[in-house]
Amino acid sequence: MEEHSSTVSRVISLEEFRRLRLRAFVQEMLSILSRQPLDLLPFEEVRTRLRLRNKFYRGLQEVPLDRIVGSLGRYRDFTRTFLPLHDGIQERWARVDELTHSGIGFPPVELYKVGEIYFVKDGNHRISVALAHRASTIQAHVWEYQTRVSLAPDTNVNDLVIKQEYLDFLTHTQLDLLRPAQRIECTIPGAYRELEEHIEVHRYFLGLERKAEVPYQEAVLSWYDNIYWPAVQAIRRHKVLDAFPGRTEADLYLWVMQHLYFLREAYGPTVDVESAALDLAERYPQAPMRRVVRTFYRYLPWLIKLKTLIAKRHQNADRMMQRASSGRRRSLTERSSAVNKLLTFLRGSLKWLVI
């Protein structure tokens, strides 16, 4: 009886793994279409770019699973949501999953914390299994690295270059020490170098005004208090950021200042920052829905191919599952019908949005 129970548990675990592999395949296809990285963050790259050195043990904690977005050595084995990316980890994954069915459970994982997110030192398979069973937290031994640059759960691999530039900016300007409340976070590579140029220009004109050389740290404070912060306040007052989803106040500051320069060239020096901010929002609003729809039509042939591939994968998976168990699977007919309805709706209902 015990041997039979073990066999059933094994079959269920392998079936669950195949289901997750299918979900990972779908996520990979959607990632290609949306051009959004699906990868876990590689800890070694983060440590190198942010120059992480000292870590401190924070004890045994309950850690939210949605904040675990990186790994030390297994970042090529799982997606960002810890779905398995290849069959080579099937046996180990199934053994861990069997522990949950037996009621034994598994020991705490080991994590490194950087900013608001966590990296797996040990326990990638356990985290994947916990998420498969819809857990929201997991017990973990946590070591924390101190950093001047915050990392959030939506930080992806492409953001790491910008995070390194932010660290260089803070190291040079010491702005996080001079103004601890500052949050100058850009999304554009090279933006921090441009901000440093703004500081240098401001320092130059301060020197002309005072007829004396201005210390760099004093120029940084003056730029932040008298140039940057008033511009950000104007952006907030007029809700200019609403017209540019996905961007930050620091991004808009740079765009507003560039726009202010061109407006003053055209209309004279009386144009102020608030007028430039309002004019920028009116002239160049980004229309995210229109971009989404254009992208959908561009990749429509790929979506149709994806639908066919998914149907074939479901057929193969259903054949395998019928040999092992008849439970825990949705109808292939329902899935194909849902995909067909989605494609029909998007083709017809959204056409009017395309420019």
Number of C-alpha atoms within 10 A of each C-alpha: 6 7 8 9 12 14 13 14 20 19 18 20 24 20 22 21 24 17 19 18 19 19 15 22 20 15 17 18 15 17 14 11 16 13 9 13 17 19 20 24 26 20 22 13 14 20 14 11 17 22 14 15 10 10 14 12 12 13 10 14 13 13 19 14 21 15 17 25 25 31 25 19 15 19 21 15 19 23 23 21 21 26 24 26 20 13 12 10 14 17 14 12 21 21 15 19 27 23 16 17 15 11 8 9 13 13 11 17 20 18 25 25 22 24 15 11 23 28 25 24 19 19 18 25 24 23 24 23 24 19 18 17 12 10 12 12 17 17 18 21 18 24 20 18 16 16 16 17 19 16 19 14 14 11 16 19 18 13 15 17 17 20 24 17 20 24 21 17 19 17 13 12 18 16 19 16 12 14 13 9 9 12 14 18 18 22 17 14 15 13 19 25 14 12 18 15 12 18 22 16 14 18 22 15 13 17 15 11 10 9 9 10 12 16 10 14 16 12 21 21 18 16 20 18 13 11 17 21 15 15 25 19 13 18 23 14 11 13 14 21 19 14 16 18 12 11 15 16 22 22 19 21 24 19 15 24 19 13 18 22 17 13 18 14 11 10 9 10 11 9 15 14 21 19 15 24 26 16 16 19 20 11 8 10 14 14 11 13 12 16 13 14 19 17 14 18 16 12 13 16 11 15 18 14 11 16 18 14 14 20 17 13 14 21 13 11 16 19 11 13 21 10 9 15 14 9 10 10 14 10 10 15 10 10 15 16 11 12 17 13 12 11 14 11 12 14 14 9 9 15 14 9 12 13 8
